[in-house]
Protein backbone atom coordinates (compact mmCIF):
# COMPACT_ATOMS: atom_id res chain seq x y z
CA UNK A 1 0.00 0.00 0.00
CA UNK A 2 2.90 2.38 0.70
CA UNK A 3 5.03 1.13 -2.17
CA UNK A 4 7.85 -0.14 0.08
CA UNK A 5 8.68 -2.31 3.07
CA UNK A 6 11.89 -2.08 5.09
CA UNK A 7 13.80 -4.44 7.36
CA UNK A 8 11.57 -7.44 7.03
CA UNK A 9 13.10 -10.20 9.14
CA UNK A 10 13.37 -13.45 7.24
CA UNK A 11 15.22 -16.69 7.75
CA UNK A 12 16.53 -18.58 4.76
CA UNK A 13 17.91 -22.06 4.66
CA UNK A 14 20.96 -22.97 2.72
CA UNK A 15 21.50 -26.19 0.84
CA UNK A 16 23.03 -27.78 3.94
CA UNK A 17 19.99 -26.78 6.05
CA UNK A 18 21.86 -23.97 7.80
CA UNK A 19 19.64 -21.07 8.85
CA UNK A 20 20.63 -17.66 7.52
CA UNK A 21 18.93 -14.63 9.15
CA UNK A 22 18.32 -11.79 6.69
CA UNK A 23 16.82 -8.31 6.77
CA UNK A 24 14.97 -7.63 3.52
CA UNK A 25 13.90 -4.27 2.10
CA UNK A 26 11.46 -4.10 -0.83
CA UNK A 27 10.42 -1.21 -3.09
CA UNK A 28 7.73 -1.15 -5.80
CA UNK A 29 8.57 0.88 -8.90
CA UNK A 30 6.13 1.48 -11.79
CA UNK A 31 7.54 2.37 -15.21
CA UNK A 32 4.81 3.07 -17.71
CA UNK A 33 2.69 0.03 -18.00
CA UNK A 34 5.32 -2.22 -16.35
CA UNK A 35 5.74 -2.79 -12.59
CA UNK A 36 9.07 -3.69 -11.00
CA UNK A 37 9.78 -4.86 -7.46
CA UNK A 38 13.33 -4.17 -6.21
CA UNK A 39 14.55 -6.27 -3.26
CA UNK A 40 17.68 -5.80 -1.14
CA UNK A 41 18.73 -8.26 1.58
CA UNK A 42 21.45 -8.23 4.30
CA UNK A 43 22.67 -11.20 6.30
CA UNK A 44 22.46 -10.35 10.00
CA UNK A 45 23.95 -13.39 11.74
CA UNK A 46 26.41 -11.12 13.59
CA UNK A 47 23.60 -8.81 14.65
CA UNK A 48 21.75 -11.71 16.25
CA UNK A 49 24.88 -12.61 18.17
CA UNK A 50 25.27 -9.01 19.29
CA UNK A 51 21.65 -8.85 20.40
CA UNK A 52 22.05 -12.04 22.44
CA UNK A 53 25.22 -10.69 24.02
CA UNK A 54 23.47 -7.43 24.82
CA UNK A 55 20.58 -9.35 26.37
CA UNK A 56 22.98 -11.42 28.50
CA UNK A 57 24.86 -8.27 29.54
CA UNK A 58 21.57 -6.59 30.43
CA UNK A 59 20.55 -9.55 32.61
CA UNK A 60 23.95 -9.55 34.33
CA UNK A 61 23.72 -5.80 34.93
CA UNK A 62 20.22 -6.11 36.38
CA UNK A 63 21.36 -8.94 38.69
CA UNK A 64 24.39 -6.90 39.80
CA UNK A 65 22.17 -3.88 40.41
CA UNK A 66 19.81 -6.00 42.50
CA UNK A 67 22.74 -7.31 44.56
CA UNK A 68 24.09 -3.79 44.90
CA UNK A 69 20.75 -2.60 46.24
CA UNK A 70 20.81 -5.41 48.80
CA UNK A 71 24.38 -4.49 49.78
CA UNK A 72 23.43 -0.84 50.16
CA UNK A 73 20.52 -1.81 52.40
CA UNK A 74 22.79 -4.04 54.53
CA UNK A 75 25.40 -1.27 54.71
CA UNK A 76 22.81 1.26 55.80
CA UNK A 77 21.57 -1.15 58.47
CA UNK A 78 25.12 -1.79 59.71
CA UNK A 79 25.81 1.94 59.89
CA UNK A 80 22.61 2.40 61.87
CA UNK A 81 23.65 -0.34 64.31
CA UNK A 82 27.13 1.18 64.57
CA UNK A 83 25.69 4.59 65.45
CA UNK A 84 23.44 2.99 68.05
CA UNK A 85 26.40 1.04 69.50
CA UNK A 86 28.54 4.18 69.68
CA UNK A 87 25.73 6.00 71.46
CA UNK A 88 25.37 3.15 73.98
CA UNK A 89 29.16 3.14 74.53
CA UNK A 90 29.10 6.89 75.22
CA UNK A 91 26.28 6.40 77.71
CA UNK A 92 28.16 3.52 79.35
CA UNK A 93 31.34 5.61 79.58
CA UNK A 94 29.41 8.50 81.16
CA UNK A 95 27.78 6.13 83.67
CA UNK A 96 31.17 4.63 84.49
CA UNK A 97 32.60 8.09 85.18
CA UNK A 98 29.61 8.95 87.36
CA UNK A 99 29.96 5.66 89.22
CA UNK A 100 33.67 6.33 89.78
CA UNK A 101 32.99 9.84 91.13
CA UNK A 102 30.16 8.65 93.38
CA UNK A 103 32.31 5.78 94.68
CA UNK A 104 35.12 8.18 95.57
CA UNK A 105 32.71 10.42 97.50
CA UNK A 106 31.11 7.47 99.32
CA UNK A 107 34.49 5.94 100.17
CA UNK A 108 35.75 9.25 101.56
CA UNK A 109 32.56 9.85 103.57
CA UNK A 110 32.68 6.31 104.97
CA UNK A 111 36.29 6.49 106.11
CA UNK A 112 35.79 9.58 108.25
CA UNK A 113 33.10 8.16 110.59
CA UNK A 114 34.98 4.85 110.78
CA UNK A 115 38.15 6.65 111.90
CA UNK A 116 36.18 8.71 114.41
CA UNK A 117 34.56 5.57 115.86
CA UNK A 118 38.02 4.04 116.37
CA UNK A 119 39.37 7.28 117.83
CA UNK A 120 36.55 7.77 120.33
CA UNK A 121 36.58 4.09 121.36
CA UNK A 122 40.31 4.38 122.10
CA UNK A 123 39.71 7.67 123.91
CA UNK A 124 37.03 6.15 126.13
CA UNK A 125 39.35 3.27 127.01
CA UNK A 126 42.30 5.55 127.76
CA UNK A 127 40.28 7.97 129.91
CA UNK A 128 38.38 5.28 131.79
CA UNK A 129 40.74 2.60 133.01
CA UNK A 130 38.21 1.23 135.51
CA UNK A 131 35.61 0.19 132.93
CA UNK A 132 33.97 -3.21 133.38
CA UNK A 133 35.54 -6.02 131.44
CA UNK A 134 32.53 -6.54 129.17
CA UNK A 135 32.50 -2.81 128.25
CA UNK A 136 36.22 -2.90 127.42
CA UNK A 137 35.65 -6.03 125.36
CA UNK A 138 32.83 -4.39 123.40
CA UNK A 139 34.95 -1.30 122.77
CA UNK A 140 37.74 -3.53 121.46
CA UNK A 141 35.27 -5.21 119.15
CA UNK A 142 34.06 -1.80 117.90
CA UNK A 143 37.66 -0.84 117.16
CA UNK A 144 38.38 -4.11 115.33
CA UNK A 145 35.17 -4.00 113.29
CA UNK A 146 35.69 -0.36 112.27
CA UNK A 147 39.32 -0.94 111.37
CA UNK A 148 38.29 -3.95 109.29
CA UNK A 149 35.58 -1.91 107.55
CA UNK A 150 38.05 0.91 106.91
CA UNK A 151 40.45 -1.62 105.40
CA UNK A 152 37.68 -2.94 103.14
CA UNK A 153 36.94 0.57 101.89
CA UNK A 154 40.65 1.06 101.13
CA UNK A 155 40.70 -2.26 99.30
CA UNK A 156 37.71 -1.21 97.20
CA UNK A 157 39.47 2.04 96.37
CA UNK A 158 42.57 0.18 95.26
CA UNK A 159 40.50 -2.17 93.11
CA UNK A 160 38.66 0.76 91.52
CA UNK A 161 41.91 2.55 90.74
CA UNK A 162 43.62 -0.56 89.38
CA UNK A 163 40.62 -1.47 87.25
CA UNK A 164 41.06 1.68 85.15
CA UNK A 165 44.79 1.36 84.47
CA UNK A 166 46.63 -0.41 81.69
CA UNK A 167 48.65 -3.56 82.31
CA UNK A 168 52.30 -2.64 82.84
CA UNK A 169 54.44 -5.74 82.28
CA UNK A 170 57.90 -5.75 83.82
CA UNK A 171 60.36 -8.12 85.43
CA UNK A 172 59.02 -9.08 88.88
CA UNK A 173 60.85 -10.88 91.69
CA UNK A 174 58.37 -12.92 93.69
CA UNK A 175 60.16 -12.67 97.03
CA UNK A 176 60.56 -8.89 96.80
CA UNK A 177 56.93 -8.64 95.71
CA UNK A 178 55.63 -10.56 98.76
CA UNK A 179 57.90 -8.65 101.15
CA UNK A 180 56.63 -5.34 99.78
CA UNK A 181 53.01 -6.52 100.23
CA UNK A 182 53.72 -7.56 103.84
CA UNK A 183 55.31 -4.20 104.71
CA UNK A 184 52.23 -2.35 103.48
CA UNK A 185 49.96 -4.27 105.91
CA UNK A 186 48.94 -2.64 109.15
CA UNK A 187 49.23 -5.84 111.20
CA UNK A 188 51.73 -7.37 113.60
CA UNK A 189 54.69 -8.47 111.46
CA UNK A 190 55.58 -11.17 113.99
CA UNK A 191 52.36 -13.03 113.07
CA UNK A 192 53.46 -13.38 109.46
CA UNK A 193 55.69 -16.26 108.44
CA UNK A 194 56.65 -16.91 104.82
CA UNK A 195 58.78 -19.90 103.88
CA UNK A 196 60.56 -20.08 100.53
CA UNK A 197 61.31 -23.70 99.74
CA UNK A 198 63.18 -22.93 96.52
CA UNK A 199 64.88 -19.87 95.15
CA UNK A 200 62.23 -17.62 93.63
CA UNK A 201 62.88 -16.80 90.02
CA UNK A 202 61.92 -13.61 88.23
CA UNK A 203 59.00 -13.52 85.81
CA UNK A 204 57.07 -11.02 83.72
CA UNK A 205 54.03 -9.40 85.36
CA UNK A 206 52.41 -6.24 86.65
CA UNK A 207 54.09 -5.34 89.95
CA UNK A 208 51.24 -3.23 91.33
CA UNK A 209 48.45 -5.66 90.44
CA UNK A 210 50.31 -8.67 91.85
CA UNK A 211 51.24 -6.81 95.02
CA UNK A 212 47.59 -5.82 95.51
CA UNK A 213 46.58 -9.47 95.04
CA UNK A 214 48.88 -10.61 97.88
CA UNK A 215 47.69 -7.75 100.10
CA UNK A 216 44.09 -8.87 99.65
CA UNK A 217 45.06 -12.49 100.34
CA UNK A 218 46.73 -11.48 103.61
CA UNK A 219 43.87 -9.18 104.65
CA UNK A 220 41.25 -11.87 104.04
CA UNK A 221 43.13 -14.48 106.06
CA UNK A 222 42.55 -15.19 109.76
CA UNK A 223 45.00 -12.67 111.19
CA UNK A 224 44.35 -13.70 114.79
CA UNK A 225 45.90 -17.09 114.13
CA UNK A 226 48.73 -15.55 112.14
CA UNK A 227 49.62 -15.80 108.46
CA UNK A 228 51.73 -18.66 107.14
CA UNK A 229 52.63 -18.98 103.47
CA UNK A 230 54.87 -21.57 101.84
CA UNK A 231 56.26 -20.81 98.38
CA UNK A 232 57.11 -24.02 96.55
TIDO-194767 format. One record per residue (C-alpha): residue in one letter; y, z, x. Coordinates in nm, 4 decimals, always signed. Layout:
   aa         py         pz         px
    A          Y          Z          X
...
! end
This chain:
   aa         py         pz         px
    X    +0.0000    +0.0000    +0.0000
    X    +0.2381    +0.0702    +0.2901
    X    +0.1133    -0.2173    +0.5027
    X    -0.0137    +0.0084    +0.7852
    X    -0.2313    +0.3071    +0.8679
    X    -0.2081    +0.5088    +1.1886
    X    -0.4440    +0.7360    +1.3799
    X    -0.7436    +0.7030    +1.1574
    X    -1.0198    +0.9139    +1.3103
    X    -1.3454    +0.7241    +1.3365
    X    -1.6692    +0.7752    +1.5222
    X    -1.8584    +0.4758    +1.6533
    X    -2.2058    +0.4657    +1.7907
    X    -2.2971    +0.2725    +2.0963
    X    -2.6192    +0.0843    +2.1498
    X    -2.7776    +0.3945    +2.3034
    X    -2.6784    +0.6045    +1.9992
    X    -2.3966    +0.7799    +2.1859
    X    -2.1075    +0.8849    +1.9642
    X    -1.7662    +0.7521    +2.0628
    X    -1.4634    +0.9149    +1.8927
    X    -1.1789    +0.6690    +1.8315
    X    -0.8314    +0.6766    +1.6822
    X    -0.7629    +0.3523    +1.4968
    X    -0.4267    +0.2096    +1.3903
    X    -0.4099    -0.0833    +1.1460
    X    -0.1214    -0.3088    +1.0421
    X    -0.1145    -0.5800    +0.7726
    X    +0.0883    -0.8899    +0.8569
    X    +0.1478    -1.1785    +0.6128
    X    +0.2371    -1.5210    +0.7538
    X    +0.3073    -1.7713    +0.4811
    X    +0.0030    -1.7999    +0.2691
    X    -0.2217    -1.6348    +0.5320
    X    -0.2793    -1.2593    +0.5743
    X    -0.3695    -1.0996    +0.9071
    X    -0.4856    -0.7456    +0.9784
    X    -0.4175    -0.6208    +1.3331
    X    -0.6275    -0.3260    +1.4551
    X    -0.5804    -0.1144    +1.7678
    X    -0.8261    +0.1582    +1.8733
    X    -0.8225    +0.4300    +2.1449
    X    -1.1199    +0.6301    +2.2674
    X    -1.0348    +1.0004    +2.2461
    X    -1.3386    +1.1745    +2.3948
    X    -1.1121    +1.3587    +2.6412
    X    -0.8812    +1.4648    +2.3602
    X    -1.1712    +1.6248    +2.1745
    X    -1.2610    +1.8171    +2.4876
    X    -0.9008    +1.9295    +2.5274
    X    -0.8848    +2.0404    +2.1645
    X    -1.2040    +2.2443    +2.2049
    X    -1.0689    +2.4021    +2.5216
    X    -0.7429    +2.4824    +2.3469
    X    -0.9348    +2.6374    +2.0575
    X    -1.1423    +2.8500    +2.2978
    X    -0.8270    +2.9536    +2.4856
    X    -0.6591    +3.0432    +2.1569
    X    -0.9549    +3.2614    +2.0550
    X    -0.9553    +3.4331    +2.3952
    X    -0.5803    +3.4928    +2.3725
    X    -0.6113    +3.6379    +2.0219
    X    -0.8942    +3.8690    +2.1355
    X    -0.6902    +3.9804    +2.4385
    X    -0.3881    +4.0406    +2.2174
    X    -0.5998    +4.2496    +1.9807
    X    -0.7314    +4.4565    +2.2736
    X    -0.3791    +4.4898    +2.4091
    X    -0.2602    +4.6241    +2.0754
    X    -0.5413    +4.8800    +2.0814
    X    -0.4494    +4.9779    +2.4380
    X    -0.0845    +5.0156    +2.3429
    X    -0.1807    +5.2404    +2.0516
    X    -0.4037    +5.4525    +2.2794
    X    -0.1269    +5.4709    +2.5403
    X    +0.1258    +5.5803    +2.2807
    X    -0.1154    +5.8474    +2.1572
    X    -0.1791    +5.9706    +2.5121
    X    +0.1941    +5.9887    +2.5815
    X    +0.2403    +6.1869    +2.2610
    X    -0.0337    +6.4315    +2.3654
    X    +0.1177    +6.4573    +2.7126
    X    +0.4595    +6.5450    +2.5694
    X    +0.2993    +6.8049    +2.3442
    X    +0.1041    +6.9503    +2.6402
    X    +0.4184    +6.9684    +2.8544
    X    +0.5997    +7.1464    +2.5726
    X    +0.3150    +7.3978    +2.5375
    X    +0.3138    +7.4533    +2.9156
    X    +0.6886    +7.5223    +2.9099
    X    +0.6396    +7.7714    +2.6283
    X    +0.3522    +7.9354    +2.8163
    X    +0.5613    +7.9579    +3.1340
    X    +0.8497    +8.1156    +2.9406
    X    +0.6131    +8.3670    +2.7777
    X    +0.4633    +8.4489    +3.1174
    X    +0.8090    +8.5180    +3.2603
    X    +0.8950    +8.7364    +2.9608
    X    +0.5655    +8.9221    +2.9964
    X    +0.6328    +8.9781    +3.3666
    X    +0.9840    +9.1128    +3.2989
    X    +0.8645    +9.3377    +3.0157
    X    +0.5779    +9.4680    +3.2306
    X    +0.8185    +9.5571    +3.5120
    X    +1.0421    +9.7505    +3.2713
    X    +0.7473    +9.9316    +3.1110
    X    +0.5944   +10.0173    +3.4491
    X    +0.9248   +10.1560    +3.5748
    X    +0.9848   +10.3567    +3.2561
    X    +0.6312   +10.4969    +3.2683
    X    +0.6485   +10.6109    +3.6288
    X    +0.9576   +10.8252    +3.5791
    X    +0.8157   +11.0589    +3.3104
    X    +0.4852   +11.0782    +3.4984
    X    +0.6654   +11.1905    +3.8152
    X    +0.8706   +11.4409    +3.6178
    X    +0.5573   +11.5858    +3.4560
    X    +0.4040   +11.6375    +3.8018
    X    +0.7282   +11.7827    +3.9375
    X    +0.7768   +12.0332    +3.6548
    X    +0.4093   +12.1357    +3.6582
    X    +0.4380   +12.2098    +4.0314
    X    +0.7672   +12.3907    +3.9707
    X    +0.6153   +12.6129    +3.7032
    X    +0.3266   +12.7011    +3.9350
    X    +0.5546   +12.7759    +4.2301
    X    +0.7968   +12.9908    +4.0277
    X    +0.5276   +13.1793    +3.8376
    X    +0.2596   +13.3010    +4.0744
    X    +0.1235   +13.5509    +3.8208
    X    +0.0191   +13.2934    +3.5611
    X    -0.3207   +13.3381    +3.3965
    X    -0.6015   +13.1444    +3.5544
    X    -0.6536   +12.9172    +3.2534
    X    -0.2814   +12.8248    +3.2496
    X    -0.2899   +12.7422    +3.6218
    X    -0.6028   +12.5361    +3.5652
    X    -0.4392   +12.3399    +3.2833
    X    -0.1301   +12.2773    +3.4955
    X    -0.3528   +12.1458    +3.7736
    X    -0.5209   +11.9154    +3.5268
    X    -0.1803   +11.7901    +3.4062
    X    -0.0841   +11.7161    +3.7664
    X    -0.4114   +11.5333    +3.8376
    X    -0.3997   +11.3286    +3.5169
    X    -0.0360   +11.2269    +3.5685
    X    -0.0941   +11.1373    +3.9324
    X    -0.3951   +10.9292    +3.8286
    X    -0.1914   +10.7547    +3.5579
    X    +0.0906   +10.6912    +3.8053
    X    -0.1619   +10.5396    +4.0445
    X    -0.2944   +10.3140    +3.7676
    X    +0.0572   +10.1886    +3.6944
    X    +0.1060   +10.1128    +4.0651
    X    -0.2264    +9.9299    +4.0697
    X    -0.1214    +9.7196    +3.7713
    X    +0.2039    +9.6371    +3.9465
    X    +0.0182    +9.5259    +4.2568
    X    -0.2174    +9.3107    +4.0502
    X    +0.0762    +9.1523    +3.8657
    X    +0.2547    +9.0741    +4.1914
    X    -0.0565    +8.9377    +4.3622
    X    -0.1467    +8.7251    +4.0621
    X    +0.1679    +8.5153    +4.1063
    X    +0.1356    +8.4467    +4.4787
    X    -0.0411    +8.1691    +4.6632
    X    -0.3560    +8.2310    +4.8654
    X    -0.2644    +8.2844    +5.2304
    X    -0.5735    +8.2276    +5.4438
    X    -0.5747    +8.3816    +5.7896
    X    -0.8123    +8.5429    +6.0360
    X    -0.9077    +8.8880    +5.9024
    X    -1.0880    +9.1685    +6.0846
    X    -1.2918    +9.3693    +5.8366
    X    -1.2667    +9.7029    +6.0162
    X    -0.8888    +9.6799    +6.0556
    X    -0.8644    +9.5715    +5.6926
    X    -1.0561    +9.8759    +5.5634
    X    -0.8650   +10.1152    +5.7901
    X    -0.5337    +9.9783    +5.6626
    X    -0.6516   +10.0228    +5.3009
    X    -0.7565   +10.3841    +5.3723
    X    -0.4197   +10.4711    +5.5309
    X    -0.2350   +10.3476    +5.2229
    X    -0.4274   +10.5906    +4.9965
    X    -0.2637   +10.9152    +4.8935
    X    -0.5835   +11.1198    +4.9226
    X    -0.7366   +11.3602    +5.1732
    X    -0.8475   +11.1462    +5.4689
    X    -1.1173   +11.3986    +5.5584
    X    -1.3032   +11.3067    +5.2365
    X    -1.3381   +10.9456    +5.3456
    X    -1.6256   +10.8437    +5.5695
    X    -1.6914   +10.4824    +5.6647
    X    -1.9904   +10.3879    +5.8779
    X    -2.0075   +10.0533    +6.0556
    X    -2.3701    +9.9743    +6.1309
    X    -2.2927    +9.6518    +6.3176
    X    -1.9866    +9.5146    +6.4879
    X    -1.7615    +9.3632    +6.2228
    X    -1.6795    +9.0020    +6.2880
    X    -1.3613    +8.8226    +6.1919
    X    -1.3516    +8.5809    +5.9000
    X    -1.1017    +8.3719    +5.7072
    X    -0.9400    +8.5362    +5.4034
    X    -0.6237    +8.6646    +5.2405
    X    -0.5342    +8.9949    +5.4095
    X    -0.3232    +9.1329    +5.1244
    X    -0.5656    +9.0437    +4.8449
    X    -0.8666    +9.1846    +5.0314
    X    -0.6812    +9.5021    +5.1242
    X    -0.5822    +9.5513    +4.7594
    X    -0.9474    +9.5039    +4.6577
    X    -1.0606    +9.7876    +4.8885
    X    -0.7747   +10.0104    +4.7694
    X    -0.8866    +9.9646    +4.4092
    X    -1.2487   +10.0343    +4.5062
    X    -1.1479   +10.3611    +4.6728
    X    -0.9180   +10.4648    +4.3875
    X    -1.1874   +10.4041    +4.1250
    X    -1.4475   +10.6064    +4.3128
    X    -1.5194   +10.9760    +4.2546
    X    -1.2673   +11.1186    +4.5005
    X    -1.3697   +11.4792    +4.4354
    X    -1.7094   +11.4129    +4.5900
    X    -1.5548   +11.2140    +4.8727
    X    -1.5796   +10.8457    +4.9618
    X    -1.8660   +10.7137    +5.1727
    X    -1.8983   +10.3475    +5.2634
    X    -2.1570   +10.1837    +5.4865
    X    -2.0812    +9.8385    +5.6258
    X    -2.4022    +9.6551    +5.7107
! end
